[in-house]
Amino acid sequence: MNDIIIKLEDIQKSYFMGSQAISVLKGISLDIFKNEYVALMGPSGSGKSTLMNILGCLDSPTGGKYILNSKDVSKMADDDLAGVRNTEIGFVFQQFNLLPRLTAAENVALPLIYAGVGKKERMERAMEALKKVDLADRSHHKSNELSGGQIQRVAIARALVNNPSILLADEPTGNLDSKTSAEVMRLFGKIQDAGNTVVLVTHEEDIAAYAHRVVRLRDGVVESDRVKETENITHSH
């Protein structure tokens, strides 16, 4: 089978309220393969946001093992986790988090500043990433000169600029109308076609339908994990 890029073994997460432990994830085991397109679903309180934070190395599990791209990240110190986040993971959020004073290209280049890449190469790579989302012609525009869909595409380009191992999208169409949502989701399909691994967190069935595999959580455990029949996978470009 393909290479496993994400391996979760019995992942648990508890929070402490005073002396009481509240268990949010109760032993999640999951393999995600290179170039898969996976949707994580679940009602509010199912643990999907907590799992997303662990997948994105924004938080560490209380128990269990998380191997990302053959590195065990479950026991890493925060500094090391930040390094993994910057190199291995591209984030796309519902809030676009663009800096309004910067142009599209400057926003896309931001993660490369943290990675210590020089200015000329930063701009070249930012333009490459903007090309992937069909926005090269808007590279010098600021976010107040762009539509909601264009702003989300800039945010996707920013997530791709480091050539991450996985693209994590958290409710990426939450602030968009349905036509724009469909455009953004088609774009994720293209990105996955180009070889990226995409993990999407959503509570909307029609958005999850774009993924090839749907993992449903309920009460901190995996309720179901289904891969779609191949004939449904051909997405319209």
C-alpha positions in Angstrom: 0.0 0.0 0.0 1.1 3.7 -0.3 3.3 5.3 2.2 1.6 6.2 5.5 2.0 9.9 6.2 0.0 10.1 9.4 -0.1 7.3 11.8 -2.2 7.7 15.0 -2.1 4.9 17.6 -4.6 5.0 20.4 -4.5 8.8 20.7 -6.0 10.2 23.9 -6.5 13.7 25.0 -7.8 14.8 28.4 -8.2 18.3 29.9 -8.2 18.9 33.6 -10.8 21.1 35.2 -9.6 21.4 38.8 -8.9 17.8 39.9 -11.3 16.3 37.4 -10.1 14.9 34.0 -12.4 15.4 31.1 -11.6 12.9 28.4 -12.1 14.3 24.8 -10.3 11.8 22.6 -10.7 8.2 23.9 -8.2 6.2 21.8 -8.2 7.1 18.2 -6.2 5.0 15.8 -6.0 6.1 12.2 -3.6 5.8 9.2 -3.7 8.4 6.5 -1.7 7.7 3.3 0.3 10.0 1.1 -1.9 11.8 -1.4 -5.2 10.8 0.3 -8.1 13.3 0.5 -9.8 12.7 3.9 -12.7 14.5 5.5 -13.0 14.4 9.3 -16.6 14.9 10.4 -18.5 14.8 13.6 -21.1 16.8 15.6 -20.0 19.5 17.9 -18.3 18.0 20.9 -17.2 14.9 19.0 -13.5 15.7 19.4 -12.8 16.7 15.8 -11.3 20.1 16.6 -9.1 18.5 19.3 -8.0 15.9 16.8 -7.3 18.6 14.2 -5.1 20.5 16.7 -3.1 17.3 17.4 -2.8 16.5 13.7 -1.6 20.0 13.1 0.9 19.8 15.9 -0.8 22.7 17.7 -1.4 20.5 20.7 0.1 17.2 22.0 -1.9 14.1 23.0 -2.2 13.0 26.6 -1.6 9.4 25.5 -0.9 7.4 22.4 1.5 7.9 19.5 1.4 10.2 16.5 3.9 9.5 13.7 4.0 12.2 11.1 6.1 11.5 8.0 8.0 8.9 10.0 8.7 11.4 12.9 7.2 10.7 16.3 5.7 14.0 17.2 3.6 12.9 20.1 6.4 13.5 22.7 8.1 16.5 21.1 8.8 19.8 23.0 6.9 22.9 21.8 9.9 24.3 20.0 10.4 21.2 18.0 6.6 21.0 17.3 6.7 24.5 15.9 9.5 23.5 13.5 7.4 20.5 12.3 4.4 22.7 11.9 6.3 25.2 9.7 7.8 22.5 7.5 5.3 19.7 7.3 1.9 21.3 7.6 0.0 23.8 5.6 -3.1 25.3 7.4 -6.2 26.7 5.8 -8.7 28.1 8.3 -12.3 29.4 8.1 -10.9 32.9 9.1 -8.5 33.7 6.4 -6.0 35.4 8.8 -4.4 37.6 6.0 -2.6 40.7 7.1 -4.5 43.6 5.5 -1.5 45.9 4.9 0.3 43.2 2.8 -0.2 42.3 -0.8 -1.4 38.8 -1.7 2.2 37.8 -2.6 3.6 39.2 0.7 0.9 37.3 2.7 1.7 34.1 0.9 5.5 34.6 1.5 5.0 35.0 5.3 5.7 31.4 6.4 9.0 31.5 4.4 10.2 34.4 6.6 9.9 32.1 9.7 11.7 29.4 7.7 14.6 31.8 7.0 14.2 32.0 3.2 15.8 35.0 1.5 13.6 37.7 0.0 14.1 37.0 -3.7 13.4 33.3 -3.3 10.4 34.1 -1.0 8.8 36.1 -3.7 9.5 33.5 -6.4 7.9 30.8 -4.3 5.0 33.0 -3.4 4.3 33.6 -7.1 4.6 29.8 -7.8 2.0 29.2 -5.1 -0.3 31.9 -6.3 -0.1 30.3 -9.8 -1.3 27.0 -8.3 -4.5 28.8 -7.1 -5.0 30.8 -10.3 -4.3 34.1 -8.7 -0.9 35.2 -10.1 -2.6 38.2 -11.7 -3.7 39.4 -8.3 -0.4 39.1 -6.5 0.0 42.9 -5.9 -3.5 43.4 -4.6 -4.3 43.8 -0.9 -7.1 41.8 0.7 -9.6 44.7 0.6 -9.3 44.6 -3.2 -10.1 40.8 -3.4 -13.3 38.9 -3.1 -13.9 36.3 -0.3 -13.1 33.5 -2.6 -9.9 35.1 -3.8 -8.9 35.8 -0.2 -9.4 32.1 0.7 -7.3 31.1 -2.4 -4.5 33.4 -1.2 -4.8 31.7 2.2 -4.5 28.3 0.4 -1.5 29.5 -1.6 0.1 30.6 1.7 -0.5 27.1 3.1 1.2 25.5 0.0 4.2 27.8 -0.1 6.4 25.6 2.2 5.6 22.5 0.1 4.1 20.9 3.2 3.5 17.1 3.6 -0.1 17.7 4.5 -2.7 20.4 3.9 -5.0 20.7 6.9 -8.2 22.6 6.1 -10.5 23.5 9.1 -14.0 24.4 7.9 -12.4 26.2 4.9 -15.7 27.2 3.3 -17.4 28.3 6.5 -17.4 32.0 5.5 -18.1 31.6 1.8 -21.3 31.4 -0.2 -22.1 28.1 -2.0 -20.8 29.0 -5.4 -17.5 30.2 -4.0 -17.4 27.2 -1.7 -17.6 24.9 -4.7 -14.8 26.7 -6.4 -12.6 26.5 -3.4 -13.4 22.7 -3.0 -12.6 22.1 -6.6 -9.2 23.7 -6.0 -8.5 21.3 -3.1 -9.3 18.5 -5.6 -6.7 19.9 -8.0 -4.1 20.3 -5.2 -4.7 16.7 -4.2 -4.4 15.6 -7.8 -1.0 17.3 -7.9 0.2 15.0 -5.2 -0.7 16.7 -1.9 -2.3 15.0 1.1 -5.4 16.9 2.1 -7.2 16.5 5.5 -10.4 18.5 5.7 -12.4 19.1 8.9 -16.1 20.0 8.3 -19.5 19.5 9.7 -21.2 19.9 6.2 -22.0 16.7 4.3 -21.9 18.5 0.9 -18.3 19.7 1.6 -17.2 16.3 2.9 -18.6 14.8 -0.3 -15.5 16.2 -2.1 -13.2 14.0 -0.1 -12.4 10.4 -1.1 -12.6 9.1 2.4 -14.8 10.2 5.3 -13.8 9.5 9.0 -16.6 10.3 11.4 -16.0 10.9 15.1 -18.5 10.7 17.9 -17.8 11.1 21.6 -14.0 11.0 21.1 -13.8 7.8 19.1 -13.9 6.9 15.4 -17.5 6.0 14.6 -16.9 5.1 11.0 -14.2 5.3 8.4 -15.3 4.9 4.8 -13.5 5.1 1.5 -15.7 6.1 -1.4 -16.2 3.9 -4.5 -13.7 4.8 -7.1 -16.2 5.8 -9.8 -17.4 8.8 -7.7 -13.9 10.2 -7.4 -13.4 11.8 -10.8 -14.0 15.5 -9.9 -15.1 18.0 -12.5 -12.3 20.5 -13.3 
